[in-house]
Amino acid sequence: MAVFQSEDRLRMRRVRSEKAIQLAAQNRWQEAVDVNRQIIDAFPKDVDAHNRLGKALMELGAYADARDAYGGAAQLDPSNTIASKNLARLAKLAEEAPAGAVAPPSAPVDPRLFIEESGKTAVTNLVDVASFEKIATLTAGDKMEVKVEQGVVRVSDPTGNVVGQLEPKIAQRVIKLSELGNRYAAAITSIDESHVRVIIREAFRHPSLGSRPSFPTRAPEIRPYTKDSVFRTDFDDEDDDDLTEEADVEPGDAPEAALDDAPAADENTLDDDS
């Protein structure tokens, strides 16, 4: 009899955990809080439930309660990086955020976020990044908006707050191709106090551009006896010579994103900081 009771409890735990993950993927944060608390009441040592609870509370702007939830996970598992990263993030937010502050709404995460598409995506660190206090509520997987303004490419969160800018080499290509009709989207792949790394993707290619890639991969080294006439640039204008250089994409980087121009589907269950 005891064996059957144990199996029933484990089944209940699994079902509720799956439900909590689905609610988080749909941005139904208050419901996610309730379900994760039910799990913790029944299984106080469930580290994942504590982390999920912290993520949901953080999304609701309940930073003090979120800190307690992540603290519970860290106490159960001191080596848990999800808990430690978010505790560091919340330590700053506790000093800056006014009482009752609500975190910016985040879009559901696209399950195709990390599907690689050669020539359409690039991974890079942003430059001129906003202060960490202003972006600490953002997490890996959050979708960003890409805007060309006054000769630079700004990356903003869904509420319009500027997170940073694309570095000049990639920005040059995005500006030129945007003028020709392309559109671009981005998502955060990692974030800490000094760096924000993003995946940027060609969300729409104008028909006039044919098969020209947005982000060419590194070309093979040219041997001395190869004729220059064998090779051509992507653009005919002399001013575009720099744009044909390789985008700042490193072999073996994080997988490239496949973000849709339309609102995203649900993903990832939770991002890696949840």
N, C-alpha and C positions, 0 to 999 in steps of 0.2 A: 504493500500500500504506500509506504514511504517513497518507493522508487517512482511510482506513478505521480505522486504529488510533486516530486522534484522535477519530473519531466514536464508537468503542467506549468510549473513556475518558470522554467527555462523557455518554454514555448511562449508564455505570456511576455517574458522579457524581450524575446526576439521580435514578436509582433509589435510591441510598443516602440521598440527601437526603430523598426522600419517606418512606423507611422511618424515618429518624431523627425526622421530624416526627410520624409516626403513633405511634411509641413514646413520645414526649413527651406527646402528647395522651392516651395511656393510662396515664400516670404510671409507665411502665416505664423508670425513670431510668438504672439501671445498663446496660441494653441500649442506651439512647440514647447513653450515654457511649462505649460500645464502637464503635458505628456512626460517630459523629462523629469519633472518633479515626482510624478507617479512612479516612474522607474526607480528613482533614487530612494523613495520611501520604501520600496520593496527590496531594492538591492543597493544599500548605501555605499558599497565599494565599487560601483560601476563607474570607472574613470571616464569612459566615453560619454555617459549620460551627464556627468558634471561638466565636461567640455561643451557638449551641445547646449546645456542650460546656460552656460556663460555666454556662448555665441548669441543665443536668442535674446538674453537680457541686454547684451551690448547693443544689439540692433534696435531694441526698444528704448535705448538711452538710459537704462537703469544701471549705471556704471558701478555703483557701490555693490549692488547685488551680484552683478557679473563678476566683480573681483572676488567675492565670496565663493562663487561657484567654481571659478578657475583655481582659487586657492584650495578648495576641497580636492580638485583633481591633482594639484601639485603635491598635496599632503599624502594622497594615496600612492602617487607615482612621481617621486622627485625628479625623475629623468624625463618626464613628459614634456616635449618641446612645445606642443600646442598650448599647454597651460602656461609655461614660462614666458613665451612670447607675448601672450595676451595680457599677462599680469604686468609685464614691463610697459606695454601700451596703455593699460588702464591706469598705471601709476601716474602717467603724465596727464591723462584725461581728468583724473580726479582733482588735479590742481587747477585745470583750465575751465572745465565745463561748469556752467551754472546749474543750480538745483533744478531738476525736472527737464534738463536738456534732452532733446530727442536726436538720435543719430539720423543722418541723411538716409532716405530710403534706398535700398539697393535692389537692382534688377535681378530677377531669377537667373540662375547661371545656366548657360547653354551647355547641354551635354556633349556637344561637338567642339567645345572650346579648345581642346588640345589635339585636334586632328591636323596633321601637317599637310600643307599645300604648297609645293615648291613654286617659287616665283611670286607668290601672292602674300607671303608673310615675312616679317622680320622681328627679331627680338633685340631690344636695346634698353639701356638705362636712360631715363629722362635727365635733362639738365635743368638748371634753375628751378629746382624742386621747392615747393612750398614748405614752410616749417612743419615739423612732425606733429606739432600740436594741432595743426589745421587739418591734417590728413590721417590722423591716427585711427579713425574709425574705419578706414578703408582696409580691405583684406585682399589676398590673392584670389583671383577669379572675378573681381568686380569689373563690370563693363565700364568703359570710358568713352567720352565723346572726343572726336578729333576735329579741330577747327583751325583753318588757315586765317591768320590775322596779322596784318602789317609785316609781312615777310617772314613770319615764324609760324610754327605749327604747335598750337597749344593743346594739351591733353587735359580734359576736365572731367569731374565726376558728374553723375546725372543731375545734380542740383545746380551745375554751372560753376562750381568752385574750381579754379585752375590748380591742377596737381603739379604740372611741370611742362616742359617743352621737349619736342624731339630734337636730338642732336643734329647739327647742321647738315651732315651728309645725307641722312635719310630725309630730313626736312626738305632739302632741295628737290628730291625726287617727288615727294608727296605734293609739294606746292605746284611743280610743273605739271604733274599728271592730274591733279585736281583741276587745274585751269583747262585741261583738255577733256574733262568730263568724268574722271574717276572719282569714287568716293571711298572713304576709309573708316574703319572702326578699330578699337583697341580694347585691351583688357590688362589688368595688373597680373603679373606672374609672381612677383615677390615684392615685399615692402619692409623696410626697417627705418631706423632713425636717420640714415644718411643716403639711402638709395631707394628708388622706385624703378622697378624693371617691368617693362610692358611688352606685350605682343601687339603688333599693329598689322592689320590685314586689309587687303584690297576687298572691300565689300561689293563694289560694282566697277566693272571695267567698261569704259565707253567703247562702242563698236568700232569707232574710227581708229582705235589703238591696236586692233587686231590681236595678235598673240604676244605683244610686247609685255614683258614681266614688270611688275612694280618693283620687285626687289631681286635683281639678278644675283645668282650665287657666284662665288669666286671663279673666275675664268682660269683654265689651265695655263701653266707657264708657257710662253711662246718661245720656241727654239730659234736660235740665231738665223737659221736658213729659211724660216717660214716667211713668205711674202706678206707684207702688210696688207695687200689688196684682198687677201683671203678673208680678212676681218672687217666688220662694219659696226658702227655704233647703233644704238637703239633709236637715236633721234638725228634728224638731218641737220638741224641748226648747229652752228659752231658753238653757240652759247651753251649748248647742252652737253658738251664734252664731259664735264664733271659728273653729270647725272648718269652717265653710262658706267661709272665706277661701281664697284660692288657695294651694296648696302652693308651696314655694320652688323653682319650676321656671322656668328662664329660656328664652325662645325661642331656638332655635338651639343649645341645649345638646347634649352628647353624646347619641347615640341611646339610647333607653330599653331596659331589659333585659327579657327574657322568660325568667325562671327558673322551672323546674318545682319543685313541692313534692316530687316524687320525686327520687332521685339523678340527677345531670345526665348528659347524653350527652357525647360528646367534641367538642371544639371547636378553633377559632381557631388550630388547629395549636398555636402557642405564644402566650403573651400578648405584649404589645408590649414587655416588658422582656426577653424571652427572647433 
